[in-house]
Amino acid sequence: MAPEVHDSDDEIEDAAPHYDIFGDDLPSASSESRENLASSNDEEKATEGELTEDDIIIFLENEEAKANAKSSSQEVRDHHAPHLEMQFPSDDAAYKFYNEYSSICGFSIAKAGNYHGRKSGNTGHTRVTFVCNRAGKPVDEETLEKRRKQKQLRKQERTGVVPAENSRRTRRNKIEHTGCLAKMVVSIKNGNWVVISLHLEHNHELSPPQETKFLRSHKSMTEDEQLFIRTFASVKLPPRKIMSIMSYLRGGDVPYTKKHVSNVQTAIRNECKLNDMTHVLDYFHKRKEDDPRFYYNFKLGAGKKVLSLFWSDGNSRRMYELYGDCVSFDTTYKTNRYNLPFAPFVGVTGHGHTCLFACAII
């Protein structure tokens, strides 16, 4: 068997191709692959910088959608914006329309005044002016402080009470007048109210949408909400809980504050002060219809003012017939509002339990 012939190390080294790791002496095939790779990278870069047909179509569709949205919003603004010769069936309708427009823009309005025509047959006002709530002459802090001191002196002369030096001033939300000229004037013509003068530009910043509902002309409370508050006030529900319930019913924030709810409750209490005895008599009449043995009586004084009131129901009268040998009453408690003693007539049953015979306010 012939022995294998091995090339020497020098011959192998001479026969093997030499490649430079930095690419200077690469063979022709490697150079071509490198050129192809470079050209593909250039094409990718060029493709990234260019817009395809799909990109152009998407861009045009977006621009068209923006233009449509802008035109529709402009139509909405034009629909809510007043203009000259605009007609309304009444001055209240004109006020509601202008107030809605001010809510969208971010300001509040007020009635500056009305004009009564002198022609024969006129029975009311014939022209009304609605202005921005910041209309009026601007007043600096020095003038406001001077007016406050003059008002304090007049009150001191009228009442004779000297205010304390370090008395706490009442915090008030005052509106800063800037002399804004924005206004809308409507006048009656042929039975309709027509816009005869209009100025829509303001000289101050408008309120953002989330704060507009707290402006004076936009604090609205429906009649149903007032009835709800009247019902809640009858069960002594605090204003913060009423606000939570009203927010839940509206499905979000309400266009009034807790102070507004408290003012409504105060108005309800003032109404009760004028007809509180009427409510008491109505309640007694209903009790008498349900309980024939229910008894009540009252005594009037000067000016038909109630001096004393006594009542007892059928169950209390029955308990008095059984255990009326010993009667006790205590008049140490006085009502806060009327400062009248309240006298409960109390007895003891055969089992040693306390029972109520009657009640009186004397």
PALO-145963 format. One record per residue: x negated, y negated, z negated of N, C-alpha, C in turn. Coordinates in steps of 0.02 Angstrom, whole numbers, plus 50000, padded with zeros to 5 digits. Atoms other than C-alpha are relative to their C-alpha. Layout:
# residues N
    n_xx    n_yy    n_zz   ca_xx   ca_yy   ca_zz    c_xx    c_yy    c_zz
       X       Y       Z       X       Y       Z       X       Y       Z
...
This chain:
# residues 362
    n_xx    n_yy    n_zz   ca_xx   ca_yy   ca_zz    c_xx    c_yy    c_zz
   49956   50059   50000   50000   50000   50000   49955   49940   50000
   50043   50059   49994   49927   49834   50053   50012   49953   49943
   49992   50047   50056   49895   49713   49914   50032   49934   50024
   49968   50064   49984   49997   49552   49908   49947   49945   50002
   50047   50055   49991   49908   49397   49969   50031   49938   49969
   49976   50061   50033   49930   49243   49858   49958   49941   50022
   50035   50061   49982   49889   49069   49914   49969   49969   49938
   50033   50033   50056   49773   48972   49807   50040   49938   49979
   49965   50059   50027   49833   48825   49701   49989   49940   50045
   50013   50058   49957   49750   48700   49817   50041   50003   50063
   49961   49994   49939   49837   48771   49970   50074   49986   49988
   49930   50014   50017   50007   48767   49883   50012   49926   49991
   49992   50071   50012   49981   48588   49830   49999   49961   50065
   50003   50034   49935   49934   48537   50008   50063   50012   50040
   49942   49984   49959   50084   48626   50083   50064   49968   49973
   49940   50029   50030   50214   48552   49960   50007   49927   50019
   49991   50071   49984   50290   48386   50011   49993   49957   49938
   50010   50048   50055   50249   48233   49905   50057   49950   50000
   49944   50048   50008   50395   48128   49840   49981   49949   49947
   50011   50054   50048   50377   47961   49756   50063   49990   49960
   49940   50006   50043   50494   47944   49606   50032   49932   50006
   49971   50067   49992   50520   47759   49647   50031   49990   50068
   49965   50004   49936   50584   47799   49822   49961   49970   50056
   50040   50032   49946   50439   47726   49923   49985   50050   50055
   50019   49951   49951   50394   47889   50009   50052   50055   50008
   49947   49949   49992   50565   47976   50019   50003   50022   50072
   49993   49977   49931   50595   48083   50172   50058   49966   50034
   49951   50035   49959   50709   48026   50312   50070   50017   49978
   49933   49980   50022   50860   48126   50248   50020   49962   49937
   49985   50037   50061   50850   48044   50077   50011   49926   50014
   49990   50071   49982   50835   47872   50156   50069   49990   50030
   49933   50007   49971   50993   47902   50255   50054   50003   49947
   49950   49995   50053   51089   47957   50101   50002   49937   49957
   50002   50062   50039   51028   47804   50009   50034   49943   50037
   49967   50052   49961   51086   47692   50151   50075   50009   50000
   49928   49987   50001   51256   47777   50155   50031   49980   49932
   49976   50019   50066   51274   47754   49967   50006   49925   49992
   49999   50073   50005   51229   47571   49979   50057   49970   50040
   49946   50026   49958   51351   47542   50121   50068   50014   49969
   49936   49985   50033   51492   47630   50025   50012   49953   49942
   49992   50047   50055   51458   47518   49874   50020   49931   50026
   49983   50064   49971   51465   47364   49986   50073   49999   50022
   49930   49998   49979   51631   47422   50058   50048   49997   49941
   49957   50003   50059   51703   47449   49883   50003   49929   49973
   50001   50069   50024   51648   47274   49832   50043   49955   50045
   49960   50040   49953   51724   47201   49989   50074   50015   49991
   49929   49982   50010   51884   47298   49956   50028   49969   49938
   49978   50031   50061   51893   47233   49779   50014   49926   50009
   49990   50072   49991   51880   47052   49837   50056   49984   50047
   49948   50014   49952   52010   47068   49974   50069   50021   49973
   49931   49984   50019   52201   47072   49953   50030   50047   50051
   49968   49953   49955   52295   47217   50023   50070   49975   50018
   49932   50020   49979   52464   47206   50106   50050   50007   49943
   49955   49991   50057   52550   47274   49950   49992   49943   49949
   50011   50055   50047   52468   47141   49842   50033   49936   50024
   49969   50060   49972   52530   47004   49958   50076   50003   49993
   49927   49992   50006   52707   47073   49956   50022   49989   49927
   49983   50009   50071   52709   47082   49765   49994   49927   49979
   50010   50070   50016   52641   46905   49753   50059   49957   50026
   49945   50039   49971   52776   46837   49870   50065   50013   49963
   49939   49985   50038   52913   46928   49774   50001   49964   49933
   50004   50035   50064   52852   46854   49609   50013   49926   50008
   49989   50071   49988   52847   46680   49682   50073   49985   50015
   49929   50009   49984   53022   46700   49750   50043   50006   49937
   49963   49993   50063   53085   46760   49579   49992   49938   49956
   50011   50061   50038   53004   46610   49495   50040   49942   50028
   49962   50055   49969   53083   46492   49620   50074   50007   49986
   49929   49990   50014   53254   46570   49594   50017   49985   49927
   49989   50015   50071   53237   46561   49405   49998   49925   49987
   50006   50072   50009   53183   46380   49416   50062   49964   50027
   49941   50032   49971   53328   46334   49530   50062   50015   49958
   49942   49984   50041   53454   46427   49420   49999   49961   49935
   50004   50039   50061   53390   46343   49263   50014   49927   50013
   49985   50069   49982   53399   46176   49352   50075   49991   50009
   49927   50004   49992   53580   46214   49398   50034   50000   49932
   49972   50000   50067   53616   46254   49215   49992   49932   49968
   50011   50066   50029   53538   46090   49161   50046   49949   50033
   49956   50047   49966   53635   45995   49293   50073   50011   49979
   49931   49985   50020   53794   46083   49238   50015   49970   49932
   49989   50026   50067   53771   46026   49057   49982   49926   49993
   50022   50070   50004   53700   45853   49095   50057   49954   50022
   49948   50048   49980   53821   45704   49101   49976   49957   50059
   50016   50045   49945   53827   45586   49250   50055   49948   50005
   49953   50054   49992   53915   45426   49298   50063   50023   50036
   49934   49984   49972   54100   45434   49344   50024   50070   49981
   49977   49936   50025   54115   45599   49251   50063   49990   49958
   49935   50010   50032   54293   45621   49184   50012   50053   49946
   49982   49957   50055   54359   45695   49022   50073   49987   49982
   49929   50011   50018   54538   45722   48961   50009   49957   49938
   49995   50040   50062   54501   45636   48793   49930   49980   49979
   50065   50021   50026   54363   45548   48699   49968   50054   49957
   50028   49944   50038   54345   45701   48586   49967   50051   50046
   50031   49954   49951   54310   45808   48740   49934   49971   50025
   50063   50032   49980   54178   45681   48794   49947   50008   49945
   50047   49992   50056   54099   45689   48621   49973   50072   49997
   50022   49930   50002   54094   45880   48624   49952   50016   50056
   50045   49987   49943   54015   45882   48797   49931   49969   49988
   50064   50034   50011   53881   45754   48753   49963   50031   49941
   50032   49967   50057   53848   45842   48587   49970   50066   50021
   50029   49938   49974   53823   46007   48679   49937   49986   50041
   50060   50019   49962   53702   45921   48797   49943   49981   49953
   50053   50019   50048   53607   45847   48649   49972   50061   49964
   50025   49938   50031   53596   46021   48571   49951   50035   50045
   50046   49968   49953   53513   46088   48728   49934   49961   50004
   50061   50041   49993   53392   45942   48739   49960   49994   49936
   50036   50004   50063   53350   45932   48554   50007   49935   49963
   49988   50060   50039   53428   45776   48478   50071   50001   49975
   49933   50004   50029   53582   45726   48380   50032   49934   50022
   49964   50059   49976   53716   45599   48426   50045   49974   49944
   49954   50032   50047   53832   45480   48334   50044   49951   50038
   49955   50050   49971   53979   45368   48375   49978   49931   49976
   50024   50066   50019   53910   45191   48379   50058   49951   49989
   49944   50045   50007   54080   45108   48394   50050   50011   50055
   49949   49997   49948   54239   45091   48493   50030   49931   50010
   49973   50065   49981   54326   44948   48579   50075   50008   50012
   49928   50002   49991   54512   44908   48571   50017   49946   50050
   49982   50048   49948   54578   44826   48727   50054   49952   49976
   49952   50051   50020   54681   44668   48711   50060   49997   50047
   49944   50001   49954   54798   44706   48855   50063   50026   49965
   49937   49978   50029   54981   44731   48814   50011   50074   50016
   49986   49929   49991   55029   44910   48789   49945   50045   49974
   50054   49960   50028   54862   44968   48717   50015   50016   49927
   49985   49979   50068   54892   45067   48559   49939   50026   49962
   50060   49974   50033   54716   45125   48522   49937   49975   50035
   50063   50020   49971   54534   45112   48572   49997   50022   50073
   50005   49987   49928   54492   45107   48757   49929   50013   50022
   50069   49987   49981   54303   45125   48754   49962   50025   49939
   50039   49969   50055   54185   45232   48648   49928   50006   50023
   50072   49996   49985   53995   45229   48640   49969   50053   49956
   50037   49948   50035   53893   45382   48593   49926   49986   50008
   50072   50017   49998   53710   45350   48548   49961   50056   49967
   50046   49955   50034   53559   45448   48490   49998   49982   49926
   49999   50014   50072   53548   45466   48301   49939   49960   49978
   50057   50041   50017   53381   45375   48306   50005   49930   50030
   49990   50068   49976   53456   45220   48384   50002   49952   49940
   50003   50049   50054   53440   45061   48283   49931   49971   49993
   50063   50036   50008   53305   44939   48235   49954   50038   49952
   50047   49967   50046   53149   45021   48161   49986   49957   49939
   50012   50034   50064   53118   44976   47978   49938   50030   49968
   50061   49975   50031   52949   44988   47892   50012   50018   49927
   49994   49977   50068   52918   45062   47720   50007   49943   49950
   49997   50057   50046   52894   44892   47637   50071   49972   49996
   49931   50025   49999   53067   44833   47691   50047   50049   49966
   49958   49951   50033   53146   44996   47635   49992   49998   49924
   50011   50004   50072   53066   44981   47463   50032   49937   49971
   49968   50061   50023   53128   44801   47448   50076   50008   49997
   49927   49987   50002   53305   44855   47492   50019   50045   49943
   49985   49954   50055   53298   44995   47366   50000   49963   49933
   50003   50038   50063   53248   44875   47226   50059   49953   49994
   49941   50043   50002   53386   44753   47273   50063   50039   49983
   49943   49958   50015   53513   44893   47270   50000   50022   49927
   50006   49980   50070   53448   44948   47100   50019   49943   49954
   49982   50058   50040   53465   44772   47031   50075   49987   50000
   49927   50010   49996   53644   44756   47093   50037   50052   49957
   49970   49948   50041   53687   44921   47010   49991   49986   49926
   50013   50016   50070   53606   44864   46849   50045   49943   49976
   49956   50055   50019   53707   44702   46849   50072   50024   49994
   49931   49977   50001   53868   44797   46883   50013   50047   49941
   49990   49950   50053   53845   44937   46754   49969   49979   49934
   50035   50020   50061   53728   44855   46629   49952   50052   49974
   50046   49947   50020   53620   45012   46622   49933   49987   50032
   50067   50011   49974   53433   44985   46639   49969   50067   50017
   50029   49935   49982   53352   45128   46736   49932   50009   49968
   50065   49984   50029   53201   45215   46662   49945   49983   50049
   50056   50019   49957   53031   45161   46725   49974   50059   50041
   50026   49940   49966   52976   45338   46769   50057   50046   50021
   49943   49959   49980   53146   45395   46830   49984   50036   50066
   50012   49959   49941   53143   45532   46960   50046   49978   50057
   49961   50022   49943   53198   45472   47130   50033   50059   50035
   49964   49948   49965   53329   45571   47222   49971   50010   50070
   50029   49985   49934   53258   45658   47374   50054   49999   50053
   49950   50006   49946   53352   45610   47532   49966   50012   50067
   50024   49988   49932   53330   45666   47711   50021   49941   50044
   49984   50060   49962   53324   45497   47796   49978   50008   50073
   50015   49998   49928   53325   45478   47985   49958   49939   50017
   50044   50055   49980   53184   45374   48055   50026   49970   50065
   49975   50034   49940   53256   45247   48177   49942   49975   50042
   50053   50021   49954   53150   45214   48329   50024   49952   50054
   49973   50044   49948   53264   45100   48430   50013   50036   50065
   49988   49961   49939   53308   45240   48552   50060   49971   50037
   49948   50029   49958   53414   45177   48697   50044   50051   50034
   49959   49948   49968   53489   45344   48749   50072   49993   49976
   49929   50008   50018   53678   45328   48754   50044   50021   50059
   49948   49987   49950   53837   45372   48847   50063   49962   49979
   49941   50040   50013   53985   45254   48859   50057   50025   50044
   49942   49977   49963   54157   45317   48909   50057   49950   49989
   49943   50046   50002   54310   45210   48948   50060   50033   50033
   49939   49970   49973   54490   45256   48985   50021   49965   50064
   49978   50025   49936   54545   45237   49165   50052   50048   50029
   49946   49960   49971   54709   45300   49235   50015   50063   49959
   49985   49943   50044   54736   45414   49085   49942   50046   49985
   50060   49959   50012   54561   45493   49092   49944   49957   49972
   50059   50034   50027   54402   45449   49001   49942   50011   50048
   50051   49999   49948   54265   45406   49126   49935   49972   49973
   50066   50024   50020   54078   45385   49098   49984   49938   50042
   50013   50063   49965   54041   45202   49141   49928   49977   49991
   50070   50019   50012   53865   45186   49069   49964   50060   49971
   50038   49940   50021   53729   45317   49044   49926   49985   50000
   50072   50006   50005   53549   45316   48985   49975   50063   49964
   50019   49934   50026   53464   45485   48957   49928   50004   49975
   50070   49999   50022   53283   45437   48916   49994   49982   49926
   50013   50012   50071   53219   45442   48737   49929   49974   49990
   50067   50027   50016   53072   45352   48657   49968   50037   49941
   50027   49960   50055   53035   45489   48530   49998   50073   50021
   50004   49929   49985   52994   45674   48527   50065   50035   49982
   49939   49962   50011   53140   45793   48540   49985   50061   49956
   50007   49943   50046   53168   45933   48414   49995   50065   50038
   50003   49934   49967   53122   46113   48460   50066   50036   49993
   49934   49965   50002   53266   46234   48493   50017   50031   49933
   49986   49966   50063   53247   46325   48327   50019   49951   49944
   49983   50049   50051   53272   46161   48230   50060   49958   50019
   49945   50043   49977   53412   46082   48333   50063   50012   49961
   49937   49984   50035   53550   46172   48239   50005   49966   49932
   49998   50033   50065   53502   46081   48078   50010   49924   50006
   49986   50072   49992   53530   45907   48152   50072   49986   49981
   49937   50018   50033   53678   45812   48085   50060   50017   50043
   49941   49990   49958   53797   45823   48234   50009   50073   50020
   49995   49929   49980   53761   46010   48259   50012   50046   49940
   49983   49959   50058   53797   46069   48081   50074   50014   50001
   49930   49985   49991   53960   46149   48125   50019   50061   49959
   49973   49945   50038   54066   46262   48017   50073   50010   50022
   49934   49987   49974   54220   46344   48088   50052   50003   49943
   49947   49997   50050   54388   46347   48000   50002   50069   49966
   50002   49933   50030   54374   46535   47975   49944   50006   49948
   50055   49998   50048   54206   46512   47889   50018   49961   49937
   49979   50037   50059   54281   46380   47774   50050   50040   49959
   49954   49957   50037   54421   46501   47729   49962   50056   49964
   50042   49950   50033   54290   46634   47692   49968   49970   49938
   50033   50032   50057   54197   46512   47579   50050   49986   49944
   49948   50012   50051   54360   46467   47491   50015   50065   49962
   49988   49936   50033   54390   46652   47457   49942   50020   49956
   50059   49983   50040   54211   46679   47397   49995   49956   49938
   50003   50045   50057   54223   46526   47285   50050   50019   49946
   49949   49979   50050   54380   46596   47201   49975   50057   49956
   50029   49945   50039   54277   46746   47142   49931   49981   49973
   50062   50027   50029   54130   46635   47088   49937   50030   50032
   50058   49975   49965   54009   46697   47220   49950   49943   50011
   50048   50055   49992   53847   46593   47223   49986   49984   50073
   50011   50020   49930   53799   46496   47381   49949   50044   50037
   50051   49960   49965   53646   46604   47419   50029   50066   50025
   49968   49939   49977   53753   46761   47429   50050   49986   50056
   49955   50019   49947   53881   46669   47534   49962   49990   50065
   50041   50010   49941   53742   46619   47654   49980   50067   50030
   50019   49934   49974   53687   46801   47668   50058   50033   50036
   49942   49970   49968   53863   46858   47708   50016   49965   50066
   49984   50037   49939   53893   46720   47836   49948   50014   50054
   50052   49983   49951   53726   46758   47920   50012   50069   50029
   49985   49933   49976   53775   46941   47932   50059   49999   50048
   49941   50004   49957   53944   46897   48006   49984   49968   50067
   50019   50034   49938   53865   46781   48135   49948   50039   50040
   50051   49961   49966   53731   46907   48177   49933   49965   50007
   50063   50037   49997   53588   46787   48143   50004   49938   49955
   50000   50062   50039   53551   46614   48075   50064   49961   50010
   49939   50042   49997   53695   46496   48037   49978   49927   50009
   50019   50070   49987   53696   46312   48092   50013   49953   49941
   49994   50042   50059   53705   46247   47913   49958   50031   49945
   50044   49979   50053   53610   46263   47751   50041   50018   49937
   49968   49983   50064   53647   46321   47574   50030   49939   49967
   49973   50062   50027   53674   46140   47524   50068   49984   50030
   49935   50012   49968   53815   46127   47650   50054   50044   49970
   49952   49954   50032   53900   46279   47575   50017   49975   49930
   49988   50027   50067   53880   46203   47402   50045   49939   50002
   49956   50058   49993   53962   46042   47462   50072   50021   50013
   49932   49975   49987   54111   46141   47527   50031   50026   49935
   49975   49976   50064   54127   46226   47358   50019   49942   49953
   49983   50059   50041   54123   46056   47271   50065   49969   50023
   49937   50028   49975   54261   45992   47385   50059   50043   49979
   49946   49955   50021   54366   46146   47342   50015   49989   49926
   49988   50012   50071   54341   46115   47156   50034   49933   49988
   49966   50065   50007   54391   45932   47177   50074   50005   50018
   49930   49990   49984   54551   45989   47260   50037   50033   49942
   49968   49965   50056   54587   46104   47114   50011   49954   49940
   49991   50046   50055   54566   45961   46991   50066   49961   50006
   49939   50040   49989   54713   45869   47069   50063   50041   49994
   49940   49958   50002   54834   46017   47074   49988   50063   49960
   50014   49940   50039   54767   46136   46942   50061   50025   49963
   49940   49979   50036   54930   46137   46843   50050   50033   50048
   49956   49968   49950   55024   46179   47003   49980   50073   50010
   50024   49931   49993   54915   46334   47024   50018   50042   49939
   49982   49963   50061   54947   46383   46843   50074   50019   50001
   49928   49985   49998   55135   46369   46863   50017   50052   50053
   49989   49950   49948   55129   46468   47026   49981   50070   49974
   50022   49936   50028   55033   46605   46936   50050   50026   49948
   49951   49979   50051   55157   46606   46791   50064   50024   50033
   49939   49979   49965   55304   46619   46912   49991   50070   50029
   50012   49933   49973   55226   46770   46996   49998   50053   49945
   50001   49953   50056   55193   46851   46828   50070   50014   49973
   49932   49992   50025   55373   46822   46776   50042   50044   50047
   49966   49957   49953   55435   46905   46935   49981   50073   49990
   50023   49931   50012   55329   47059   46898   50019   50025   49930
   49986   49982   50070   55363   47056   46710   50056   49956   49974
   49944   50043   50023   55537   46994   46657   49991   49973   49929
   50010   50022   50069   55479   46977   46475   49943   49950   49994
   50054   50050   50003   55337   46860   46522   50030   49933   49982
   49975   50064   50024   55359   46694   46432   49943   49949   50001
   50049   50055   50002   55272   46526   46450   50038   49935   49987
   49972   50066   50013   55301   46346   46398   49942   49951   49996
   50052   50052   50003   55205   46182   46404   50031   49935   49978
   49978   50064   50025   55216   46007   46333   49964   49945   50038
   50027   50055   49962   55191   45847   46431   49994   49938   49956
   50010   50063   50035   55125   45680   46369   50009   49941   50046
   49995   50060   49959   55104   45507   46441   49970   50012   50069
   50023   49990   49932   55085   45504   46629   50006   50071   50024
   49988   49930   49983   55149   45683   46639   49936   50042   49995
   50061   49962   50013   54986   45747   46571   50015   50057   49953
   49987   49941   50040   54989   45922   46499   49960   49996   49935
   50033   50003   50066   54952   45918   46312   49988   50070   49972
   50008   49933   50027   54977   46102   46269   50035   50050   50046
   49974   49947   49957   55015   46267   46354   50000   50065   49961
   49993   49937   50037   55077   46432   46282   50028   50053   50048
   49974   49946   49960   55105   46602   46364   49989   50068   49966
   50005   49932   50028   55133   46786   46320   50036   50047   50048
   49969   49952   49954   55171   46939   46426   50042   50050   49961
   49955   49953   50032   55291   47081   46392   49966   50048   49953
   50036   49953   50043   55162   47200   46319   49979   49967   49936
   50021   50036   50061   55098   47068   46197   50061   49988   49955
   49939   50011   50041   55276   47030   46140   50021   50066   49967
   49983   49935   50030   55307   47216   46112   49953   50016   49942
   50048   49989   50054   55148   47228   46009   50015   49955   49940
   49983   50046   50055   55205   47077   45906   50061   50026   49961
   49942   49973   50034   55372   47160   45869   49980   50059   49955
   50021   49943   50039   55279   47313   45804   49951   49982   49944
   50054   50015   50048   55129   47236   45715   49993   49925   49988
   50002   50072   50011   55176   47052   45693   50002   49977   49929
   49999   50020   50070   55169   47054   45504   49940   49956   49983
   50061   50039   50013   54993   46983   45506   49974   49972   50066
   50022   50034   49939   54941   46856   45637   49939   49957   49984
   50061   50040   50008   54770   46777   45656   49984   49966   50066
   50021   50035   49939   54709   46646   45777   49940   49956   49983
   50062   50038   50009   54546   46551   45802   49997   49947   50054
   50002   50055   49952   54530   46380   45886   49930   49968   50004
   50068   50029   49998   54341   46358   45875   49973   49993   50070
   50025   50003   49932   54318   46384   46061   50037   49946   50039
   49970   50053   49959   54348   46236   46176   49980   50010   50073
   50016   49995   49928   54360   46238   46365   49954   49943   50020
   50050   50050   49981   54220   46145   46452   50030   49943   50041
   49975   50051   49954   54321   46053   46584   50050   49953   49966
   49947   50041   50029   54469   45991   46482   49988   49983   49927
   50017   50013   50070   54391   45992   46308   50060   50011   49955
   49941   49982   50040   54547   46075   46236   49987   50067   49965
   50010   49937   50036   54546   46211   46102   50042   50056   50030
   49965   49940   49977   54593   46385   46158   50015   50044   49940
   49978   49964   50060   54694   46482   46028   50029   50068   50020
   49971   49932   49991   54717   46672   46047   50033   50023   49936
   49964   49972   50057   54848   46746   45930   49987   50076   49999
   50025   49931   50004   54778   46914   45872   50031   50035   49940
   49976   49959   50055   54845   47056   45764   49963   50066   49998
   50032   49935   50009   54796   47230   45706   50053   50054   50003
   49953   49945   49993   54884   47391   45756   49996   50047   49940
   50000   49951   50055   54924   47537   45641   49939   50045   50001
   50061   49961   49996   54766   47624   45702   49937   49958   49988
   50057   50044   50015   54656   47476   45655   49969   49968   50061
   50026   50031   49939   54634   47413   45833   50027   49929   50008
   49979   50070   49989   54643   47230   45884   50048   49997   50059
   49951   50010   49946   54792   47178   45990   50013   49925   50008
   49988   50070   49983   54834   47013   46076   50075   49988   50004
   49929   50017   50000   55003   46932   46043   50016   49946   50050
   49987   50057   49956   54992   46769   46141   49937   49959   50005
   50056   50047   49991   54874   46632   46202   50028   49929   50008
   49978   50069   49996   54884   46443   46194   49940   49955   50011
   50048   50055   49994   54787   46289   46247   50032   49939   49969
   49968   50054   50040   54822   46148   46123   49953   49941   49994
